[in-house]
């Protein structure tokens, strides 16, 4: 049978659809789809890497919150988290407020907070520290410190919460709040006078007051370094902090319990 001849080009010169490439079929949408697929694979790979790289952080958080683990393991998990730059100030804040970790672990996490904890919302932070109920004294004490760091770095803080903390019944909390208040316009002289009176010989907390005065007169970064020293002073001088630290010491980059002879000594 002879082939069919026709004057219609679509019949005489058929172009099978199957021979066209994907790019021919879809044009620029094909390359757009490929680009989207590459981006998606890249995002999935990046997300997976982030999870993998933070596996140590998640492991420490798990240990910290596991009541079946020995206390020493949980405390050292908090020790590691408090020194890990990958743990954000908000995460440390949430962990130290939780009642699940041991108190010393919460102490370490709260102690690691500085001005970066205040930056996002200074007013909300100050009000939380001043007015939240049910906090132990040592926790409020440690969380008032970031206000002092922030004030010394030029952060504007609300006056009312600072005044409430200045009149707190714990005199050490009051000293830290007074230091922060000394950076407020119109109240510098009054707050500095309070610090000077507290630093006079015979004062019960003159060492801390002297450190805060020294920090007030220093420039950055020396100012924050002095505040760091004042923070460490709390471990061995505030009665609640002293109770938490009793029997513990830093050794070879870890916290360990001291032996019975060491405790007697």
C-alpha positions in Angstrom: 0.0 0.0 0.0 1.6 3.3 -1.1 2.2 5.9 1.7 -0.4 8.5 2.2 0.5 11.8 0.7 -1.1 15.0 1.8 -0.6 18.7 1.3 -1.0 19.2 5.1 2.5 19.6 6.7 1.2 18.1 10.0 0.7 14.8 8.2 3.6 14.8 5.8 6.2 15.8 8.5 5.1 14.4 11.7 7.3 15.2 14.7 6.7 12.6 17.5 6.1 14.3 20.8 8.2 11.7 22.5 11.4 12.9 20.8 11.2 16.3 22.5 13.3 16.9 25.5 11.9 18.0 28.9 13.4 21.4 28.3 11.7 21.6 24.9 8.4 20.6 26.5 8.4 23.0 29.4 10.8 25.7 28.4 12.0 28.0 31.2 9.7 26.3 33.7 11.9 23.2 33.5 15.0 25.1 34.6 13.1 26.9 37.2 12.0 23.5 38.6 15.5 22.2 38.6 16.7 25.3 40.5 13.9 24.9 43.0 14.9 21.2 43.5 18.5 22.2 44.1 17.5 24.8 46.6 15.3 22.3 48.4 18.0 19.7 48.6 20.4 22.3 49.9 18.0 23.4 52.6 17.3 19.8 53.7 21.1 19.2 53.8 21.7 22.4 55.8 18.9 21.6 58.3 20.3 18.1 58.7 23.8 19.4 59.3 22.5 21.9 61.9 20.8 19.1 63.8 23.9 16.9 63.6 26.2 19.7 64.7 24.0 20.4 67.7 23.8 16.8 68.8 26.0 17.6 71.8 23.7 20.4 72.9 20.6 18.2 72.7 22.4 15.4 74.6 23.3 17.8 77.4 19.8 19.2 77.6 18.4 15.6 77.8 20.8 14.7 80.6 20.1 17.9 82.5 16.4 17.2 82.5 16.6 13.4 83.2 15.9 12.8 86.9 17.2 9.3 86.6 20.7 10.4 85.9 23.2 11.0 88.7 23.2 14.6 90.0 26.9 15.0 89.0 26.1 14.2 85.4 23.2 16.6 85.3 25.2 19.4 87.0 28.0 18.9 84.5 25.6 18.9 81.6 24.5 22.4 82.8 28.2 23.4 83.2 28.7 22.4 79.5 25.6 24.2 78.3 26.5 27.4 80.2 29.8 27.6 78.4 28.6 26.5 74.9 28.2 29.5 72.6 25.6 27.6 70.5 23.2 27.7 73.4 21.2 31.0 73.1 20.5 33.4 76.0 16.8 32.5 75.6 17.5 28.8 75.9 19.6 29.4 79.0 16.8 31.6 80.5 14.2 28.9 79.9 16.4 26.2 81.4 17.3 28.1 84.5 13.6 29.0 85.2 12.6 25.3 84.8 12.3 23.5 88.1 13.3 20.1 86.5 17.1 20.6 86.6 19.0 20.4 89.9 19.4 23.8 91.6 23.1 24.0 91.0 22.5 23.3 87.3 20.0 26.1 87.2 22.5 28.4 89.0 25.2 27.8 86.4 22.9 28.6 83.5 21.6 31.7 85.2 25.1 32.8 86.1 26.1 32.5 82.4 23.6 35.2 81.3 24.9 38.8 80.7 23.7 41.8 78.7 22.7 39.7 75.7 19.8 38.3 77.7 18.4 41.8 78.0 18.9 43.2 74.5 15.8 41.7 72.9 13.4 43.5 75.3 15.0 45.4 78.2 11.7 46.5 79.7 10.1 43.0 79.7 13.3 41.5 81.2 13.5 44.0 84.0 9.9 43.6 84.9 10.2 39.8 84.9 13.2 39.9 87.3 11.6 42.6 89.6 8.0 41.3 89.8 8.0 37.5 89.1 6.8 35.6 92.1 8.0 32.3 93.5 11.6 32.7 92.5 14.3 31.6 95.0 16.5 34.4 96.2 19.6 33.1 94.4 17.8 32.9 91.1 16.6 36.5 91.3 20.1 37.6 92.4 21.7 35.9 89.4 19.2 37.3 86.9 19.5 40.9 88.2 23.1 40.8 87.1 22.4 41.0 83.3 20.7 44.4 84.0 23.9 45.6 85.5 25.9 44.4 82.5 23.4 46.0 80.1 23.3 49.3 82.0 27.1 49.5 81.8 27.0 49.0 78.1 24.6 51.9 77.5 21.2 50.0 77.5 18.3 52.2 78.6 16.4 50.4 81.4 13.0 51.2 82.9 13.4 52.9 86.3 10.4 51.4 88.2 11.7 47.7 88.1 15.2 48.9 89.1 13.8 50.8 92.0 11.8 47.8 93.1 14.9 45.7 93.1 16.9 48.4 94.9 14.5 48.1 97.8 14.5 44.3 97.8 14.9 42.7 101.2 18.1 40.9 100.1 20.9 43.5 100.3 23.0 41.9 97.6 20.2 42.0 95.1 19.7 45.7 96.1 23.4 46.4 95.5 23.4 45.0 92.0 20.2 47.0 91.2 21.7 50.1 92.6 24.7 49.7 90.3 22.4 49.4 87.3 20.4 52.4 88.5 23.6 54.5 88.7 23.6 54.7 84.9 20.0 56.3 84.8 19.8 59.9 84.0 19.1 62.0 87.1 19.9 59.3 89.6 23.6 58.8 89.1 24.7 60.7 92.2 22.1 59.1 94.5 23.0 55.6 93.4 26.7 56.1 93.6 26.3 57.5 97.1 24.6 54.3 98.1 27.4 52.2 96.7 30.0 54.3 98.4 28.2 53.9 101.8 28.0 50.2 101.3 31.8 50.0 100.5 32.8 51.8 103.7 34.8 49.8 106.2 32.6 47.7 108.5 29.9 47.2 105.9 28.6 43.7 105.7 29.0 43.6 101.9 31.7 46.1 101.4 33.8 43.7 99.1 30.9 43.5 96.6 30.2 47.2 96.9 33.8 48.0 96.2 33.9 45.8 93.1 30.7 47.4 91.8 32.2 50.9 92.4 35.4 49.8 90.6 33.3 48.6 87.7 31.3 51.8 87.6 34.5 53.9 87.3 36.1 51.6 84.7 35.7 51.5 80.9 34.8 48.6 78.7 36.0 45.8 78.5 37.5 46.2 81.9 34.0 47.0 83.4 32.5 43.7 82.4 35.6 41.8 83.6 35.1 43.4 87.0 31.5 42.4 87.0 32.5 38.9 86.2 34.7 38.9 89.3 31.7 40.2 91.3 29.6 37.4 89.9 32.1 34.8 91.1 32.2 36.5 94.5 28.5 35.5 95.0 29.4 31.8 95.0 31.3 32.0 98.2 29.6 34.9 100.0 25.8 34.8 99.4 24.3 32.4 101.9 22.0 30.7 99.3 24.7 30.4 96.7 27.1 29.1 99.3 24.6 26.4 100.2 24.3 25.3 96.6 28.0 25.2 96.0 28.8 23.4 99.2 30.7 20.2 98.4 31.4 21.1 94.8 34.6 22.3 93.1 35.9 22.8 89.6 38.6 20.3 88.7 40.0 19.6 85.2 37.3 21.5 83.5 34.5 19.7 85.3 32.5 20.1 88.5 33.2 17.3 91.0 32.1 16.7 94.6 34.8 17.2 97.1 35.8 14.2 99.2 34.8 14.0 102.9 38.2 15.0 104.2 38.2 18.1 101.9 34.7 19.0 103.3 35.9 18.7 106.9 38.9 20.9 106.1 
